[in-house]
Amino acid sequence: MEAGVQAAIANSHDVIRVQGARENNLADVSLEIPKRRLTVFTGVSGSGKSSLVFGTIAAESQRMINETYSSFVQGFMPSLARPDVDHLEGLTTAIRVDQERMGANLRSTVGTATDANAMLRILFSRVGTPYVGSSQAFSFNVPSVSGAGAVTIATGANKGKKEKRTFSITGGMCPECEGTGRVSDFDLSAIIDEEKSLAQGAILVPGYSMDGWYGRIFSGFGFDMDKPVKKFTKAQRDDLLHKEPTKIKVEGINLTYEGIIPRIQKSMLSKDREAMQAHIRAFVDRAVVFKPCPECGGTRLAQHALECRIDGVNIADCCAMQITDLATWVRGLNHPEVAPLLKGLLHLLDSFVGIGLGYLSLERPAGTLSGGEAQRTKMIRHLGSSLTDVTYVFDEPSVGLHPHDIARMNELLIQLRDKGNTVLVVEHKPEMIAIADHVVDLGPGAGTGGGQICFEGTVAGLRAADTITGRHLDDRARLKESVRKAQGHAQIRGASTHNLQSVDVDVPLGVLCAVTGVAGSGKSSLIHGELGPREDVVVIDQGAIKGSRRSNPATYTGLLEPVRKAFAKVNGVKPALFSANSEGACPNCKGAGVIYTELGFMDTVSSPCEVCDAKGFQPEVLDYTLGGQDIAQVMAMSVAQACEFFADGEAKVPAAHKVLTRLADVGLGYLRIGQPLTTLSGGERQRLKLAAQMGEKGSIYVLDEPTTGLHLADVENLLRLLDRLVDSGKSVIVIEHHQAVMAHADWIIDLGPGAGHDGGRVVFEGTPADLVADASTLTGQHLAAYVGG
């Protein structure tokens, strides 16, 4: 009897219980989530889904696991504050599978980010011929090192004998490009202006100001600061550009002088281009030309690693193959001595194919993967995991997936659940909501208008519920009865970037054009690679917004500039006073509004600044007003409130009103203009970029999946905005998987028929109605099913 009672108690922990969650905009939320089930969280963008799933449940699970490590280990881990929640019960280990781009490290590839490269290196070191060394002889991150010297070997009390020893490490790094596969050439005219002297600003590299320490270092090294660079001697010019780090003394202080080019290589070129700030990226694009390394042919590997082969194929050939082809090659190997290794490698490669990433190659830089591709690459690690009773947390796994691929993703999520795991998914797509065992709908609105639970229950219950998600779940866009006529064409001829197979296509202008096709079919290669670099083209991609925790919508969109000037003009003071990053900043919190206290190896604690009452400004700055409001009150306004405030009256600022109108147009009326960018959801960041770039002077707009993170109800608003852009004379090209956008387009260019080398061709051009009638492509079949539903 006793044993039965114990078993019943053990089995009773079948829910995750959340009580009083208040993270970000959550309004004291309490709920129970069933374990070992697939729960989907829905709601409009900014309703609090990520705050509940990632910011509360996953964050607390991760924090509690981190606390089990020793204080020493915790010192090396990111410090996590406790989420703002009264009580959490029934948590299990949470594994986040989010859309954060994979490390923007120049050396990180798909192969190194998974175990594929490590397995291939061991395979070649064991069975490759000729034998060239251990697995590190095939690693482009390990340089070859050799040396010799005398060592002292202890032989007794205070005695020792000296012996000469030599050592060598055989690494796989190409010595010419140091394992990056590329060498750089410099356009000196973009680095120095020969006509100017150093004091006049001859150095055009960002950050080189002669007013500060750089000026002292250059004069301390011995350069004539007032002589034009064109009059430098050959030796002086060489020192200016190429001098290796040299110790110098300036005003009694020991400093290091280094030539401009070695410094650029260390500070800028060692970073991935995608990780650079916009102004530095623009400089690098102007000043530096990258080309494949002539020594290794862009493979990153030393010559000895390329000479070692298995059945005539070297490791660089393997990494360059499409993963589907590599899996076929591995399947054909017959080496019983490494059978377990081949089995593990094949399982990994088959996982790539199974998850729809078979079109990638292992040499693909990890920083170039889209958010959806990065998420699926991370998912591969967990598919073969023997862990059970784990909570997997996914952030919109449908991003970047064609409707054809979503069915496959659904199967994988169900597989994870059926192994005995709890699967929590934040999602907007009806096809993914349909597979849920349990649905939690948040809302009713976004920002301060959201953060409440509107519905909990089954998918059928959600359909019947009177919530925004419930009402829009069965929405189906209708095909347009009439489409706009093209006002000209942008010609693309012989496009062969990545997997494109010499594509010729005319992209219509003056209309809404959708570029469709399965993931990996070549959409981004065609549009970003061929149209993106052209003048007059404004590209709004999925890249993360660059900014610190001090950045907010007002600073990012340029809204703060006219607002500061208006405050300054009315009050007769300097504009810099009205910036929390400049002269007006509270001296205690430096304008952040909060004080961050570092507690060594414990959590960093943030607390509101008591001096400025968390406003970020000096008290005297708040005495200056515009239209009866001080700068802190203006920064606390929502976009909608600020739009009204700056529209007319004493506070009329047309430049600010114009920016705010664009923010409201993209559906961000609820955002506070001073809200830190780090608290915005993925969908909010994407639309913020769209609003910021709508003012650019381009006539062709390229949008990369603008429906990312958008609720079903917001897709209609987006389509209205795109229509307004087209009606104002712009050409809008959208790379998109959402059927509602396809149905609304004037023209569709469909790529395929498959992914990787099975794609890269235009399989259809025409109107959405023609695509549905044709129904010969995957996109056509899914669009026909959608509009017919």
N, C-alpha and C positions, 0 to 999 in steps of 0.2 A: 504493500500500500504506500509506504513512505517513498519508495523509488518512483512510483507513478506520479506522486504529487510533485517531486523534484523535477521530473521530465516535463510536466505541464508548465511549471514556472519557467523553465529554460526555454520552452517553445513560445512563451507569451510575448517575447520582445520582437514583435513583428512590425513595428512602426518607428519612423523617425519623428519625434515630437518637437515642435518649435513653439515656444511661448514668448510673446512680447518682443518680436523682432522690429528694430527701429533703425537699421542700417540705411544710410542715405535717405530715400523718401518713403521707406516702409512705415506704415501707420500702425504700429503696435500689433503686428501680424502674428496670429497663432494658427497652427495647422498640424495635421498628422499626415505623413507620407508613408504609404505602404512599402515595406522592404521586399526585395526580390521581385519587384515589379518594374515596369517601364512607365515612368511618370513624365508627362510633357507639361512644361510651363509656358503658357501663352499670355498674350496681352500686347497692347500697343507699345511702340518703342518708348523707353523711359518710364514704363509703368512699375518697374521694380523687380523684374524677373531675375536679372543678373545679381541684384543686391541680395535677393533671398537665396538663390542657389549658390552663386560663387562667393558673394560677400559675407554670407552668414554661415550656411551649412558647410560648404567646402573649406572656408577659411578657418572655422573653429576646429574641424577635424584635423586639418594640417597643423594648426597651432598646438593642439594637444599631442599629436605625434612628435612634433619637434621638441616638446618638453620632456619626452622620454630619453632624449640624448643627453650626454654629459654636458656640463657648462662649457667645457673646452670646445666640443663639436658645435654647440649652439652658437658660439662666437663666429663661426664661419657661415652660418645660415642666415637667410633674410629674416629680420625680426618682424613678427606679426602681432599686431595689437588684437585684443579680444573684441569680437564683433559686438555691436550694441544690441544685445538680446538678453531677456531675463533668464531663460532656461532652455537648454537643448538636451534631448534624451534619445538614446538608441542610435547614436552616430556610429558609423563604421569607417574604416579607412577610406578616405576620398581620393580618387585619382582624377585630376582635372585634365580634360582633353580639349584645350581651347584653341582659338584661332590666332594666337600670338604668332607672328612670323618667326620662323626658326632662326637661330642666331645669325646675325648679319656679319659673321666672321668670314673674311676673304677665303680662308682655308676650309670652310665647312661645305661639304657636298652631301648629296642624298646618301651616298655610300658611307661617309664618315658619321653622319647623323644617326644612321641605323648600324647594325652589326655587319652589314654586307661587306664593307671594305676589309674589316678585320678578318672575316672568314676567307675572303679571296686571297689576302696576303699570306695567311697560313697555308692555304691550298697550294699556292705557287712556291712557297718556300719548301714544301714537302715533296711535291711531284713535278715541279717545273724543271726543265733542262735548258742550258746548263745550270747547276746549282750556284747561286750567287750569295747566299747568306740566309739569316733568319728572317722572320716575317717583317722586321723593321727595314730590311733592305728593299722592301716594296712600298714603304710609307713615304709619301711626299712631304710629311711633316718632320721627318728625322734626317738631319744632315749627316754626311759622312765626316767622321772626325778621326784624326790620327795624331799621335804625339810620342815623345820619348823624353826620358829624364832619369835622374838618380832618385832611388827610394832608399830609406833607411829601415832595415829590418831589425827589430829588437831581438837580442840573443841572450840576454841575462840582465842582471842588476845594472842599470844605467849603461848598458853596452849596446852596441848595434853595429851591423855591417852594411856598407853601401853597395847597392847593386844597380845596374842600368836596366831599366825596363822600357818596353815599348807597348803601346796599345793602339787599337784601331776599332772604330765602330763603323759598320757599313750601313748607311741609311739610304733611303730611296729618293731624297730630295734633289731635284735638278739644281746644280750649283749656280747656273746662270740666272734663273728667275726666282730662286729660293722657294720652289714649290708652289708658286702662284699660277704658273702656266702663261703668264703675260709679262712682257717687259714694257717699260714706258719710255716714250720719247717726249722731249719738252719743246714747246713752242716758246722760245725766249721772248718774243715780242709781247706775249701775254703775261710774262713774269716781271720784266723790267722795261721801263720807258727810257730809252737811251738818251732822249733829249733833256731829261730832267736830272737834277742832282738828287742825292739821297735825302737831303733836307727838304726838297720840294716834293718828295713822294715818288721817287723813281721806281720803288718796289711795289708791284701791283698785287702782291699776294695778300689775301685777307688776314688781318691781325697785325701786319707790319706797320705800326705807327711809330714815326720818329720822335713823337712827343714824349714817349715813356722810356722804358728800359732798353728797347731796341736801339733807339737813337744813341744812348750812352754806350751800348755794347759796340755798335758800328764805329763810333768815333774813337772809343777806347782801343779798338783793334788797329786803328791807324788810317782809316779812310778819310779822305777830304770830303766832308759832308756837303760842300758847296760846289764841287766840281761836277759837271754833267758826266753821266756814266760813259758816254761815247768817247770821252777824253781819258778814261782810265787806261793804264798800261795793260799789257796782256797778263802779267802776273797779278795785278790788282783785280782785274776782271775774273781771273780764275779763282782768286781767294773769295771774291764776292759770291760766286756761283757754286763752287765745288769744294771749298776748304773743309777738311775733316774737323771734327770737334777739337778745339784748341783752348787751353786754359789761359785766361787773361785777367788782369787786375784793373778794375775801374773804380776810381775814387776809394781805393783801399779795400774794395770788396772783390772776392774771388768769383769770377763768372766764366762761362764757356761761350766762345764764339763758334758758330758753325755756318758753313755756306748755305745759301738759300735752297739749292736743289736737294742736298741730303736731308735738310730739315723738312721739306715738303714730302719726301719719300717716307720719313718716319711718322710725321704727324697726320698726313692726309692719305697717302697711297696705301698705308698698311690697313686702312679701314675699307669696308665694303662700300661701294658707291651709294647703296640704298640707305646706309646708316648715317650718311653725312647730312649736315644742315644744308638748307637750300642754297645759301650764298656760296658755301664752300664747294658744293656739287657743281654749281654754275662755273666757278673758277676752274675746277679740275677739268670739266668738259671743254673749257676754252684752252687751257694751258697744256693738257696732257693727252697724248695720243697713245692708247694701248694697242699692242699688237701681239699675236701669239709668239711665245719664246722660240727663237730660231734653233736653239740647242735641243729642246725636247719636243718641239712641234706642238706646244700647248698641253702636253700630257702631264706636266708637273714633275715627271719622273726622271731620275738619272739614267744614263745609257745602259748600265748593267741590268737595271730592272726591266728595261724594254727588250733586252736580248733574251731573257728567260721566257720560255714558251711552254705551253701545254697543247699538244696537237696543233702546233703552228700558230697559236693565239697567245698574245702577251696580255698582261694585266690591264694595260691601257685600252686594248681592244675590247676587253670584257666590260670596262667601265663606260666605254662609249656606246656599247650596244643598247638598244631598247630593252627594258627589263624582260619583256615577253620573249625576245630572242635569246637573252642571256639564260633564262630558265630552260629553254630548249637545248642550249649548248651544254649546260650543267647536267641535264638529264641524260645526255649522250655520253658522259664520261664514265669510264670503267676503271676505277682505282680502289680495289677492296681495302687497301691500307688506310685510306682516309674516308671510308664509307660513312661513319657517323657525321663527319664534317660536311660531306656532300649532301646528306639528308637534311641537316640543319639549314644549310645555305638554300637548298631547293624549297624548303618550307617557307623561308623568309621571302624568297622571290615570288613564290606562288601567292603569298599574302598580299604583296604589292599588286599582283594581277587581279586577285579576288576583290580588292577594295577599289579597283578602277584606276590604279596608277601604273599599269603596265606600260604606258607610253613614255614614262620617264626613263632617264639613264642615270647610272650611279654617279657619273661625273658632273651632273647638273648642280650648280652652286645652290646651297640651301636657301640663301637669301633671295633667290629668284622665284621660289615657290609662292603661289598665292595663299591666302589665308586658309581656304578650303583644302588645298593640297597639303599644306603644313599640318592641318588637323588630322587628315587621313594618314599621313606618314607617322604621326605620333600614335595613332590608333593601332597601327601594325604591331607595335610592341606589346599591346595588351591582348590581341586576338589569340595568341598562342600561350598566354599566361596561365599558369596552373593555380593562380590565386582565385578564391571564391569568396562570397560574402563581402565584396568590395563595393563601394559606391562610385560608379563612374559618372562624371559630370560633363556633359557635352554642350558646347555653345554653337547653336545653329549648324549642325553637321551637314545640312543640305546646301550650304554656301558653295557656289562654284560648280554645283552638280546639275547636269541636264536631267529632265524628268525621267529619262531612260535609266540614269545611274541611281536615282533616289531609291528605286525598288531594291537595288543591291545593298545600299546603305541601311535600309530598313531591316533586311535579313541579318546584317552584321550586328545591329543593335539588339535584335531579338536573340541572336546567338549568345551575346554577352549576358542578357537577362536569364536565359535558360541554363546558364552555367551556375546560377544561384547568386547573381549579383543584382544590386539595386542600380537601375539606370535612370538618371535624371537628365532631361533634355530641354534646353531652352530653344523654342522653335516657332516659326510663323507659317511654314508650308502645310497646307491641308493634308497632303499625301503622307507627311510624317506624323501629324497630329492623329491621323486615322489609326495608327498602330498602337496608340497608348492604351495601357491598362487603366490609367488614372490620369485625369487632367486637372491642373490648377490654373485658373484664369485670373490674372491680376489686372487691376485698373481702378476705377473706370477710365481715367484719363492718364496723362503722363505728368512727370515731375510732381509738383505739390498736389495735382489733381488725381494722382494714382496712389500706389502703395497699399491698396486694399485687395482682399480676396473677393472676387465677384462670383466665382463658381468653383466648386470641387466636385468631381464625380467622373462619370464615364463620358466617352465621346458622344454617345447618343444623347446623354443628358445635356451636354454642352450645346448640341445642335438645337435643342428645344429651349435652352436658357435665353433670357433676354439680355445678353451682354454683347458688347461690340464684336467680340470674336465669334460668339454663337450666331449672330445675325449675318456675319460675312463669311462663315465657314464654307457655305455652298455657293459663294459668288462665282459666276462664270462670265468672263468678258465676252462680248459679242464682236464678231468681225465687223470692221467698218464697212458701211454701205458705199462710201466714196472715199478715195484716197487722193492726197495731194500729188500734183505732177512735179517732177524734178525740174530744178532751175539750172541745170548744168551737172557736170560730173567731175569727181576727183579720180583721175586715172591711176590705177596701180598696174604695173607691167612687170612680169618676170619675178614676182616676189618668191624668194626661196629661203627666208629666215627660218631657222630651226627645221620644222617638218614640212614647211610649205613647198609644194611641188610646182615651181615656176607658175605661180598663179597670176592670171590676168583678170582684173575685175574693174568695173566702173562703179564707184560709190556715188549714189545720187545726192545732190546738194539741195538745200532749201526744203528738205522733208525730214521726217523721223524715220531713220533707217536702223533696223535691228540686225545685229550680226549674231547668228546662232550656231549651234553644233554641240556635240558631246564634249565633255572635259578633255582637253588635250588634242582637239581637232585642228587647232591653229588659229583660233579667233584673235587672241591677244597678239600673236606673232604678226598677223596680217595688219591689224589696226594700229597697235602701238609701234610695231617695227617699221611700217611703211608710211602711215599717216602722221603718227605722233611727232616725228622730227620736223614736219613741214611748218613753215610760217603760217600764222593765222589759225593754227589749231590749238585749242585749249584742252589739255588732257586732265580728267578728274579720275584718278585711279584709286585702288584700294589701299595704298600705302598708309602707314600710321602717320598721324599728325605729329610733327616735331614740336616739342614744347615741354617746359618743366611744370612743376606743381604750381608755379606762379602764373602760368599762361591760362587765359580764359577766353570765352568767345569775343569779348571786347578787344583784347590785344591781338588775337589771331586774325580777325577780319579787318583790322585797321579802324574799327569804330571808335576806339579810345582817342585817336589823334584829333578829330574834329571836336570831340566832347571836351578834351583838355583845353584846346584853343578857345572854345566858347567860354568856359569857366574863366580862363586867364583874361580874355578880352573884357568881360563884364566886370571883373574884380580888379583889373589893372595890375596883375601880378604875372609871374612866369608860368608857362604851361607845365614845366617839370614838377611844380608843386602838386599837381593833380595826378601823379603817377605813383603807385605803390612800389614801383621798382626804381624810383629816382628820388628827387629831393623831398617829396612829400611823405616818404615812407616813415612809419613809426620806428624810432631808433631801437626800441626794445626787440620787436619781432622782425625788423628789416622789411616790413611791408607784407609779410606772409599772413598776418592775422592770428597765427598760432605759434606757440613756442615748441620746438622739437627738442626733447631732452634725450640725449644718448646715454644709455645706462650700460655701457660696455657690452658684455655678452648677453644682456637681457633685452627685452623689448624696448624699442624707442617709443617714448610716450609723447603724444601731442596734446597740448592744452591751450585753450583760448588765451590770447595775450590780454593781460589785465590793464596794461597801460592804455591801449587804444580800444579796449572793449571789443577785440576781434575784428576791428574795421580795417586795420592795416595802415591807417593814415595818422599823421601827427594831429593832436587836438586842434591846433591853430588853423590847420588846413580846412577843418570842418566848419570854420566860421564863415568861409566863403560859400556863397550859394548861387544857383542859377535856377530861376523860376521857382524859388522857395525851397529847393532841394540841395543838400550838400553832395559831394562826390561819392561818399560812402552809400548814401541813400539811392543815388542813381545806379551804382554798381549792384545794388541789391534788387533792382527792378527786374521783372521778367521782360523778355523781348517785346511782348505785346504791350506792356505798360510803358516801356521806354519809347516804343514807336509812337504811341499817343502823346507822350510827354514832349518829344522833340518835333512834333508835327507843326505846331503853331504857338502863338503867344510869345512871352518873353524868352522861353527856352527853345524857340524855333532854330533848329540846326539842320538845314537841308541835307548836308553830306552825311550826317549821322542817321537821319530818317531814311535815306536811300538804302544804307546798309541794313538797317533794322527791317525794312520792308522785304528785302531779299531773304533775311533769316525767317521771317514769318511765312513767306511764300513756300519755303521748303519744309514747313511744318514744325518749326522750332520755337513757336510763339511762347511756349511755357518755360523755356530755359532762362535762368538768371544770367544776365550778361557778365556778371563777375564770378560765375561758377567755375572752379578749376577744371581744365580740360581732362585731367586724370580721372574725373568722376563721370565722364560721358560714356554712354554705351557705344558699341560699334556703329549702329545705324545713325546715331546722333552725330558722330564724328564725320561720317561719310557725307551727310547732308550739310554739315557746317562747311566742309571743303567746297561743296557745290555752291553754297551761298557766297563764299568768299571769292570764288573764281567766276561767278556770273558777271562780275563787273569787268572782267578782262576784255581787252580789245581783240577778240578773236571772232571769226565768223563761223568756225566749225568747232562744235563741242563734242568731245569723245568721253563717254561715261562708261565706266567698267562696273557692271552689275549694280546700278544705283538702288535696286530693291533690297540689297543686303540689309538685314536688320529691320526691314519695314513690315509693319502689320498689314494684314489684308486690307483693312480700311484705309491705310495711308497710301497704298499703291495707286488708288484712284487720284489722290491729291498729287502724287508724283507725275502721273500721266497728264494731268491738267497743266502742271508746271512745264513739262516738256513741250506740250502743245503751245503754251504761251511763248516759249523760247523760239519755236519754229515760226510761229505767226509774227514774231518781231523781226524775222528775216535771217535767223540763224539756221545753220544746218546741224542737226543733232544725230550722232551715231552712237548707238547703245549696244554694248556687248552684254547679252542678257539670256537667262534661262527661264525667266518667269513668263508663263504662257499669256498672262494678261497684257504684258508689254508687247509680246509678239503680235497678239491679235490687234493691238492698237496702232501698230507701226504702219507706215505708208509703203515700206519696201523691206524685204527680208533677203539677207545674203546668208545662206546656210552652208557651213563647212562640214566636211566629213570624208567618207561615210563613217569612219571610225576614229580612233585616237592614234597619236604617234605616227608611224609610217603608214598606218592604214587610213590616215586622214590627210589634211593639208591640201585638199582640193575643194573647189566650189561645186557643191552638188545641187544647189538650187538658187536662182535669183528671180524675184518677182514679188507680187503682192501676197499678203497673208491668205487671201481667199484662194489664190492660185496654188499656194503651198498646201492648203487643206484639200483642195480638189485633186492635186497631184498625188499626195499621200505616199510617195515612193521613198522619202527619207524618214529617219527616226523622228526628227523634229516635226515633220508634217503629220506623222501618225499620232504623236502625242498632242499636238495642237488640235487635230481633228477630234480626238477623244475629249479634249478639254472644252471646246466650244459646243460640242454636241451634248455635253453633260448637263 
